[in-house]
Amino acid sequence: MKQSLRLLTLDQIRAFVSVCEHGSFTNAAKDQSRTQTAVTRQIRAAEDILGEKLFHRCRGHFEGPTEAGEKLLPFAIKILATLEDAWMCLERPGLKGTIRVGVMDDIDMNWLLELIGRFKALHPECDVTVISDFSTRLEKRFEHRELDVAIVKTLVMRLGQADVRNAHKTLRCEPLLWAAGAGFRLRPREPLPLVLFHEGCVYRHHIIQRLESAGVPFRIAYEGQSYGHLRAAAAAGLGVTALAESQVAMGGLQSLVEVAGTRLDPLSDVEIAMKALHTRKNLALSGFMREVMRSSKQDRQAFCASDNRDMAKLQELELA
């Protein structure tokens, strides 16, 4: 294996690391902006070169890396990180320009500002403007080309198909779950009380649409903009909400599949995605995107919602 390791290509190493990080060939294909067949071909070629199986598969289903895969992973990550360092070092003297960044308002702003600080230290000729807002509003600004890159929260259906859109990178993906406090009880014939974010949140529209489609009567019992307050309201028994899986666990809530005998329709997955305009001629933007991808892989908690509302109220921050 040591001798054959030298024969691996960078594409094979990238495909291997992506499958490990995203937990499936489908999600890795989305991350690589390639088809699932292409990713599978790269993995099989790597396995043939190494003479080792890198992933457990059972009836076509992915079950994680093998012992050989687990041994290879830290070295593969180091290879890609070293290559990235070399690229950034070579690119640094000529990297300049302006980048307009939109970020969802519940991102960990400390992580983002630290990232921008590192990027500015490497590329002092670059100007970065940050705008924090609801994801739906950022999507509109991005569509109108008012932003170069947008880190937004979207809902995706569980279709198991790769998304090969250009300049679309998935930073995190997890299920959206119905949830309530342990003591929540619904009285007979009572409309389902909801604990929701204010108008403009992607969760809110999706929740209401699901209930209306199923003919479930409801009322809004609480509206807010803080994850902490929303979790507290649900935990206190004010009503049912829907949150990303990590938020349900963080808030000490219980996930639900039915309430008082009424089955709740499954919800979509929550995807944190980075979308960017065409980057071929904008070296500053492509460099910033690489830094976001690299940092997000090192700190997966960056995209768990932050309750630091003072930072989230930051609407426009210009770092010159």
N, C-alpha and C positions, 0 to 999 in steps of 0.2 A: 504493500500500500504506500510506503514511503517513496518508492521509486516512481510509481504511477501517479502520485499526487502532482508531480511536476507537469504532467500532460493535461491536467484540467484547464479548460478555458475560463476566462472571466465570466462569460455568459453562463456557463455551467455553475460556477460558484455563486453568482448572483441568484440564479434560479433556486439553488439549494437553500441559501440563507432565507430567501423570500418565503419558500414553502414552510420552513421551520418557524418563521416569525408570524406568519398569517394562519398557520394551522390547516391549510388545505391547498390543493393545486388550483382550485377555482379562484380563491382569494389572491394567491400568488400571481396568477395570470392577470388579474385586475391591477395589482401593484406594479407589475412589469409592463403593463399596457401591451400584453401579448395574448395569444389564444392559449387555452388550456392544453391543447395538443402540443404547442411549441414548448411549453414549460415541461410537460411530461417527457418530451423527446430529449430535452437537455438533461433531465434527471437520469433517464435511462442510459444516456451516453456516459455520464459521470460514473454511474454504477458499473458499466462495462469496463471503463478505464481502471477503476479502483479494484474491481473484482469483489465488491462488497455491496450488499443491499443497504441503502441509506434510510429507507422508510418502511415501516410496517404497513401492509395493505391486506385487507380482508374483504374479499368479494368486491373489489374495486373501491372500497372505502378507506380513507386515510386514517391511520391510527397512531401517528407520531413517528419520530426518528428511531432507528435501531440503535444498538450500542455503538456501532461504527459511525452512524450519523451524529450521535451525541459527542463523540470524540472529535469528529471533524469540525463541528459547528464553531467553537471558539477560534479555531485557526482560520476558518473561512471569513468570519467577521473581521478578524485582525487584518487579513489580506485586503479586504475591501476598504477598511478604515485607512490603512496605509496608502492605498491608491488615492483615496479622497484627499488625504493630507498633501500628497505630492501634487495633485491637481490644483488644490487651493493655493499652494505655494507658488506654482508656476503662473497661475492666473492673477495673483494678487497685484502685480505692478500696474496692469492695465485695466483693472476692474473699476468702472465708474458709471454713474448714472443715477436715476431717481426711481424708487420703487414705492408704489402705493399699495399698502397692505390692509385688507379688511379682515377682522377677526371676530368670531362670535363672542357675545358679551359674557359668556360663562366659561371662557377658557381660563387657565391658570396664567394670569397676567405676569406674575413673577417669572415664570418660565419663559414667556415670550420676550419680556424686556431684557432678561439675561441673554437670550439668544441674539437679540438685536444688538446688544452691547458688544458681544463677541464678534458679530459680523462687522460692526462699525470699526472695531479695533483692527480687524484684518483689512478692511476696505474703507479707509477714511474718506475716499473720494465719492462714496455713495451716500445719497440722501434717502432716508426711509421715513415715510409718513404712515402712521397707523390709525385706523378708524375702527372703533368697537361699536357693534350694533347687533340687533337680531339677525339671525342667519337669513331670513326671508328678505330683509331689506338689503343685506349685503349681496345676495344673489341678483337683485335687480340692478344694483350699482355695477356689479361685475358685468352683467349683460349689456349695460349701457357703456361699458368700457371706461368707467370712472375708477376702476381698481385694476391693478396689474395682477394681483394674486388675492384670493379669498380663502380663508380657513373657515369652513362653514359646517353646520350640522344639517344633514339631510336624512330622509327616510327612504330605505330601499327595500323592495319586496324580496322575499327569500326564494328566488328563482333558480339559484345555483348556476347562473351564467356569468361569464367574465365580462366586465365592462372595459372595452378597449378604447375609450375616448382619449384623445390626446390631452396632455397636460392636466390629468385628473389623477391624483394620488390619494389613496386611502390611508389615513393616519391611525384610525381606530374604528372598529366595528363591533357592536354588541346588540343583543336583543332589547327591544322596548317591552316592558312588562307592566301589566296591571298590578297595582299594589295598594295596600291599606294597612292601617295599624292592626296590631294583634287583636284588639278588642272591638273592632268595627262590626256593627250589626245593622242590617237593613230591616226596617219595619215593613209589615205586609202592605202592599200597594203604594209604598213610598217611592217617589222618583229617586233614581240613583244620584246621591249627592257627589259632586265632582270637586276635586282640588286641582286647580289649573294655573298655568302661567297666564300672564296678560295676553291680549290679542296681539298677534304677530309671531308667536312661538309656533314652530312647526309641530310640536307635540299636540297643542290645543286643537288645531284644525283636524288632525288625524284622529284624535280621541272622539271628538264630536261626530265626525263622519262615520266612524265605526259603529257608534251607538245608534245613530239615526238610521243607518242601513239595516241594523238588526231589529229596529223597532223598539229599542229600550228607552223608556222615559227617563229623563234626567233633569237635574237642576245644578246650577253652579253654586257651590257652598263657600268656596274660597278662591280668590284670585291674588296672585303675587308675582314678584320677579326674582325672588331669592330662592335658591335651591334649599338653603337651610330652613327658611320659613315654610316652604312647601312641604318638606319632609316632616317638619314639626306638626303642621296642620293635619297631615295624613296620619301621623303616629298618634295624635290626640283623638282620632276617631271622627274628624269632621267629614270625611268622605273618601272616595276612591280616586286615585291618581294613576298616572302612567309615567314611569321613569326608566332610564337605561339601567341595565342589570347591576352595574357597579353602584349606582345611586340608591337602588333598593337595598342592597346590602349595607351601604354606608349609613342609611337612615334607620336601620333596624326595623324595616317594614317587612310585610309578608307578601309574596307574589300571589296573585289570584288567577284562577281560570274560570270561576263562577262566583256569583253573589246571590244568595237566597234562592238557589236553584236555577238561576238564569246564567247560562253559559256566556262568557265574554269572548267575542271574536278575537283571534290572535292578532297582534300588532306587528308592524314592520320592524326591521332592524334599524338601529341608529348608526349612521356612518358619519365620522368626522373626516372630511375630505379637504384637500388643498387643490383649488382650481386656479389655473393661471392662463393668461393670454399666451399666444404663440411666443416662445422664448428664444428662437434661433438667433435673432439679432440683438437681444437684450441680455448681454452677459451678466449684468448686475442681477437681473431677475433670476436667471438660471442658477447663479451662485447662491442666491438667497434661498431658493427652493431646495437646493442640495443640503444647505445647512439645516433647514427645517426638517427634512427627511432624516438626516443623520441624528439630530437632537431628539426627535420623536422616538426613534428606535432605542435610544439610551434611556429615555424617561417616559415610559408609557403612562405615568400618572399625570402628565401634562394636560391630558384631555379629559380628565375627570373634572367635573364642574367645580369651579372655585366659588367659595362664599365670600370672597374679599370684595365686597360691593364698592368700596372706595376705588379700587383699581378698575372694576368693571364700569364705573361711571366715566372712565376716561373715554371721551368721545373722539377727540382728535389730538394725537400726540405727534409733534414733528421733531425728529431727531436729525439735526443737520450736521 
